[in-house]
Amino acid sequence: MTTAETEPRQTRNRELDWQRLIEVALDLPGSVGNVYNRFYDYSFLNQMFLRMQGVAEPVATYKRWQSLGRQVLKGSKATAIVRPIVIDRKNDEGEVEGRMLRFKVVNCLFTASQTGGDPLPEVELPGWDLGTALCRLEVKRHPFEMIDGNTQGYSWGRNYAINPVAADATRTTFHELGHIVLGHTTPQPAEDQVAAHRGEREFQAEATAYLTLNELDQLTPESASHSRGYIQHWMNAERPSDRAIRQVFAATDTILKAGRLTVGGEQGGAV
């Protein structure tokens, strides 16, 4: 039997496996753990105050960075935020008659670049190369410029950025590539665009990351649980359409082919 005759069968078998994985992701219990609440969610006022001080990366207190396994570098200067302070109002007898709310500027935050620790591992996968994939997909990586440390990554157009202290940089990279390849970041005229349910878009991006990691033998029990929890959160007990699932399969295939290498280091053929 020729390769041309066996390839369609291999593709069908692979998509059946992917379909089973999607069903697992939708039905098997999952948990996002503390991935999205490791950092304090600062108010809009404090976010603007931090921007005025030139901050454009995740921030946390000294103790919080320590709890995350990172140490503030010696000589680092803390950044200020505004904190509310409640002051008791007492009468002449020393009894509390009321309380007043005041605000105080406190220097207590340090940026991610002011900390040291184990560097995030680069996306290094046997037989697959991120640089090659980005080149072939015409996608560029940019520095992360958000204060919200709980945001793992974001993408726009043919560009993406990953949080320097992301809980799982590899999974987040494939998630953002999924958004880009699926066309979620491509601007379209409002009159021609049917408003897409964000839940389905987030399902598609995370499902793409889920399947890609599985194909590259990098889907750990922890990352699989996080993916399932994320998918189930955004789908909110709904089922994705067949069209949405087929688009996930196509995006996964595109990403895998874009970065696939042969033993010699050159791009391989069809997967």
C-alpha positions as CSV (number, residue, x, y, z in Angstrom):
1,M,0.0,0.0,0.0
2,T,1.4,3.4,-0.9
3,T,2.0,6.3,1.4
4,A,-0.8,8.3,-0.4
5,E,-3.3,5.5,0.5
6,T,-2.2,5.2,4.2
7,E,-2.0,8.9,5.0
8,P,-5.8,9.5,5.0
9,R,-6.3,6.5,7.2
10,Q,-3.6,7.8,9.6
11,T,-5.3,11.2,9.6
12,R,-8.7,9.7,10.4
13,N,-7.2,7.6,13.3
14,R,-5.4,10.6,14.7
15,E,-8.6,12.7,14.6
16,L,-10.5,10.0,16.3
17,D,-7.9,10.0,19.1
18,W,-8.1,13.8,19.3
19,Q,-11.9,13.6,19.5
20,R,-11.6,11.3,22.5
21,L,-9.2,13.7,24.1
22,I,-11.7,16.6,23.6
23,E,-14.4,14.6,25.2
24,V,-12.1,13.9,28.2
25,A,-11.3,17.6,28.4
26,L,-15.0,18.4,28.5
27,D,-16.1,15.7,30.9
28,L,-13.3,14.6,33.2
29,P,-12.9,16.8,36.3
30,G,-10.2,19.4,36.1
31,S,-8.8,22.2,38.2
32,V,-7.0,25.4,37.4
33,G,-5.5,25.4,40.9
34,N,-3.9,28.7,41.8
35,V,-2.7,29.5,38.3
36,Y,-4.8,32.5,37.9
37,N,-4.9,33.9,41.5
38,R,-1.2,33.9,42.5
39,F,-1.0,37.7,42.2
40,Y,-3.0,40.4,43.9
41,D,-5.6,42.1,41.7
42,Y,-4.8,45.8,42.0
43,S,-7.5,48.4,41.5
44,F,-7.7,50.6,38.4
45,L,-6.3,53.5,40.4
46,N,-3.3,51.6,41.5
47,Q,-2.7,50.2,38.0
48,M,-2.7,53.7,36.7
49,F,-0.4,54.8,39.5
50,L,2.0,52.0,38.7
51,R,2.0,52.9,35.0
52,M,2.8,56.5,35.9
53,Q,5.9,55.1,37.7
54,G,7.0,53.3,34.5
55,V,5.8,49.8,35.6
56,A,4.8,47.5,32.7
57,E,5.3,44.0,34.2
58,P,3.9,41.9,37.0
59,V,4.4,43.2,40.5
60,A,4.2,41.7,44.0
61,T,5.3,42.3,47.6
62,Y,8.6,41.0,48.9
63,K,6.9,38.2,50.8
64,R,4.8,37.2,47.8
65,W,7.8,36.9,45.5
66,Q,9.4,34.7,48.2
67,S,6.3,32.5,48.3
68,L,6.6,32.1,44.5
69,G,10.2,30.9,44.8
70,R,11.8,34.1,43.7
71,Q,14.0,36.5,45.7
72,V,14.1,40.3,45.3
73,L,17.5,41.3,44.1
74,K,19.7,43.3,46.4
75,G,19.5,47.1,46.0
76,S,16.1,47.0,44.3
77,K,13.9,50.0,45.0
78,A,10.3,49.3,45.8
79,T,7.5,50.8,43.8
80,A,4.6,52.7,45.4
81,I,0.9,52.0,45.6
82,V,-2.0,53.7,47.4
83,R,-3.4,51.8,50.4
84,P,-6.5,52.7,52.3
85,I,-6.1,53.2,56.0
86,V,-8.9,53.2,58.6
87,I,-8.4,55.6,61.5
88,D,-10.4,55.5,64.7
89,R,-12.0,58.8,65.7
90,K,-12.0,59.0,69.5
91,N,-13.7,61.4,72.0
92,D,-12.1,63.1,75.0
93,E,-12.6,59.9,77.0
94,G,-10.8,57.8,74.5
95,E,-13.8,56.0,73.2
96,V,-14.2,55.3,69.5
97,E,-17.0,57.4,68.1
98,G,-16.4,56.7,64.4
99,R,-13.9,55.8,61.8
100,M,-12.2,57.8,59.0
101,L,-10.9,56.4,55.7
102,R,-7.6,57.8,54.6
103,F,-5.2,56.9,51.8
104,K,-1.4,56.5,52.2
105,V,1.3,56.0,49.6
106,V,3.3,52.9,50.5
107,N,6.5,51.7,48.8
108,C,6.0,47.9,48.9
109,L,6.0,46.4,45.5
110,F,8.8,44.9,43.3
111,T,8.6,44.1,39.6
112,A,9.4,40.7,38.1
113,S,12.6,42.0,36.6
114,Q,13.8,42.9,40.1
115,T,13.6,39.3,41.2
116,G,15.9,36.4,40.7
117,G,15.1,32.7,40.6
118,D,15.0,29.7,38.3
119,P,14.5,31.1,34.8
120,L,11.4,30.0,32.9
121,P,12.3,27.1,30.6
122,E,12.3,27.8,26.9
123,V,9.9,25.8,24.8
124,E,12.3,23.0,23.9
125,L,10.5,19.9,22.6
126,P,12.1,16.9,20.9
127,G,11.6,17.0,17.2
128,W,9.8,20.4,17.3
129,D,11.2,23.9,17.3
130,L,9.4,27.1,18.4
131,G,11.7,29.4,16.4
132,T,11.0,27.4,13.2
133,A,7.3,27.4,13.9
134,L,7.2,31.2,14.5
135,C,9.1,31.8,11.3
136,R,6.8,29.6,9.2
137,L,3.6,30.9,10.9
138,E,4.9,34.5,10.5
139,V,4.3,35.1,14.2
140,K,6.4,37.3,16.5
141,R,7.0,37.2,20.2
142,H,7.1,40.4,22.2
143,P,7.9,41.4,25.8
144,F,5.1,41.0,28.3
145,E,3.8,44.5,29.2
146,M,0.9,44.0,31.6
147,I,0.9,44.6,35.4
148,D,-1.6,41.8,36.0
149,G,0.6,38.9,37.0
150,N,-2.3,36.4,36.8
151,T,-2.6,37.0,33.0
152,Q,-0.5,34.2,31.6
153,G,-0.2,35.6,28.1
154,Y,-2.0,37.6,25.4
155,S,-2.0,37.9,21.6
156,W,-2.9,40.4,18.9
157,G,-2.6,40.2,15.1
158,R,0.4,37.9,14.4
159,N,2.0,38.7,17.8
160,Y,2.0,37.3,21.3
161,A,3.6,37.8,24.7
162,I,4.1,35.4,27.6
163,N,4.2,36.4,31.3
164,P,7.8,36.1,32.5
165,V,6.5,34.3,35.6
166,A,3.8,32.3,33.9
167,A,2.8,29.1,35.7
168,D,3.2,27.0,32.5
169,A,5.0,29.0,29.7
170,T,4.9,26.1,27.2
171,R,1.1,25.5,27.5
172,T,0.5,29.3,27.4
173,T,2.6,29.6,24.3
174,F,0.5,27.0,22.5
175,H,-2.7,28.6,23.8
176,E,-1.7,32.0,22.3
177,L,-0.5,30.4,19.0
178,G,-3.9,28.7,19.0
179,H,-5.7,32.1,19.1
180,I,-3.5,33.4,16.3
181,V,-3.8,30.4,14.0
182,L,-7.6,30.1,14.6
183,G,-7.9,33.7,13.5
184,H,-9.2,35.1,16.8
185,T,-6.8,38.0,16.7
186,T,-7.5,39.0,13.1
187,P,-9.4,42.3,12.9
188,Q,-12.5,42.1,10.7
189,P,-15.1,44.8,9.7
190,A,-17.8,44.9,12.3
191,E,-20.6,44.5,9.8
192,D,-19.2,41.3,8.4
193,Q,-18.3,39.7,11.7
194,V,-20.7,37.5,13.7
195,A,-20.1,38.0,17.4
196,A,-18.3,34.9,18.6
197,H,-19.0,33.4,22.0
198,R,-15.8,34.1,24.0
199,G,-16.2,30.8,25.8
200,E,-16.0,28.9,22.5
201,R,-12.9,30.9,21.4
202,E,-11.2,30.2,24.7
203,F,-12.2,26.5,24.4
204,Q,-10.6,26.4,21.0
205,A,-7.3,28.0,22.0
206,E,-6.9,25.8,25.1
207,A,-8.0,22.7,23.3
208,T,-5.4,23.4,20.7
209,A,-2.7,23.7,23.4
210,Y,-4.1,20.5,25.0
211,L,-3.9,18.4,21.8
212,T,-0.5,19.9,20.7
213,L,1.1,19.1,24.1
214,N,-0.3,15.6,23.9
215,E,1.1,15.0,20.4
216,L,4.5,16.1,21.6
217,D,4.3,13.9,24.7
218,Q,4.4,16.9,27.0
219,L,0.9,16.7,28.5
220,T,1.6,16.1,32.2
221,P,-1.2,15.2,34.6
222,E,-1.0,18.7,36.2
223,S,-1.2,20.6,32.8
224,A,-3.9,18.3,31.6
225,S,-6.0,19.0,34.8
226,H,-5.4,22.8,34.3
227,S,-6.5,22.6,30.7
228,R,-9.6,20.7,31.5
229,G,-10.5,23.1,34.3
230,Y,-10.0,26.1,32.0
231,I,-12.0,24.6,29.2
232,Q,-14.9,23.6,31.4
233,H,-14.9,27.1,33.0
234,W,-15.3,28.8,29.7
235,M,-17.8,26.4,28.2
236,N,-19.9,26.6,31.3
237,A,-21.5,23.1,30.7
238,E,-22.2,23.9,27.0
239,R,-20.9,21.7,24.2
240,P,-18.7,23.1,21.5
241,S,-20.0,22.9,17.9
242,D,-18.7,20.3,15.5
243,R,-17.3,23.2,13.4
244,A,-15.4,24.6,16.4
245,I,-13.8,21.2,17.1
246,R,-12.8,20.7,13.4
247,Q,-11.2,24.1,13.5
248,V,-9.2,23.0,16.6
249,F,-8.0,19.9,14.8
250,A,-6.9,22.1,11.8
251,A,-5.1,24.6,14.1
252,T,-3.3,21.8,16.0
253,D,-2.2,20.2,12.8
254,T,-0.9,23.6,11.5
255,I,1.1,24.3,14.6
256,L,2.6,20.8,14.7
257,K,3.7,20.9,11.0
258,A,5.1,24.4,11.4
259,G,7.6,23.4,14.0
260,R,8.2,19.7,13.2
261,L,11.9,18.8,12.6
262,T,13.6,15.8,11.2
263,V,16.5,14.1,13.0
264,G,18.8,16.4,10.9
265,G,17.1,19.5,12.2
266,E,15.2,20.4,9.1
267,Q,11.5,20.7,8.8
268,G,9.8,17.3,8.4
269,G,6.9,16.3,6.3
270,A,3.2,15.7,7.2
271,V,2.5,14.6,10.7
